[in-house]
Amino acid sequence: MTPPALNFPPETLLRAQDVRVAFFDVDGVLTDGGLYFGPDGEALKRFSSLDGHGLKLLRRAGIEPAVVTGRDSAALRNRLQALGVQHVRYGTEDKRPAAEAILHALGLDWSQAAAMGDDWPDLPVLRRCAFAVAPPSAHAEVRACVHHITQAAAGYGAAREFCDLLLVASGRYASLLAEASA
């Protein structure tokens, strides 16, 4: 089998190697950040299938994906349920206590956590995690405090890039790729 095509800096992988939970914001991370509304006022979301598969791969590697978001919608609930994401906090603007509750439920601490966010409400979580990531469209204050900025855009593979980085750091990427290629 050919070696994996992905390559991340060693210092980035070292920082991420002990991660056991990955927190994700939704708007501007799992979506492109646009807010779409249907004719009856219902929220519509566009999700990347690449990102979704990345969240599934995290679970297979023993890294728990978790979502802490300021919004709530049927579309979001349906997508996260379809992906099997079990640890979710909807409609919370104060994200740190929500993330701490998930950490407590999993028996983990901030040194075992990674997060991906794009705006000020994400800063309290990003600043506490062992490893923090943002998409390139994130607010300047967020980009200034993270350890990695993805090449892919939010809603177009940025979350998958984050997932892949965590999988490489955990040592599980190559074996998962081999299983998929068999």
Beta strands, then each sheet from edge to edge (+ up, - down):
strand 1: 21-24
strand 2: 36-37
strand 3: 43-44
strand 4: 64-68
strand 5: 87-89
strand 6: 113-116
strand 7: 131-134
strand 8: 148-149
sheet 1: 5+ 4+ 1+ 6+ 7+ 8+
sheet 2: 2+ 3-
end
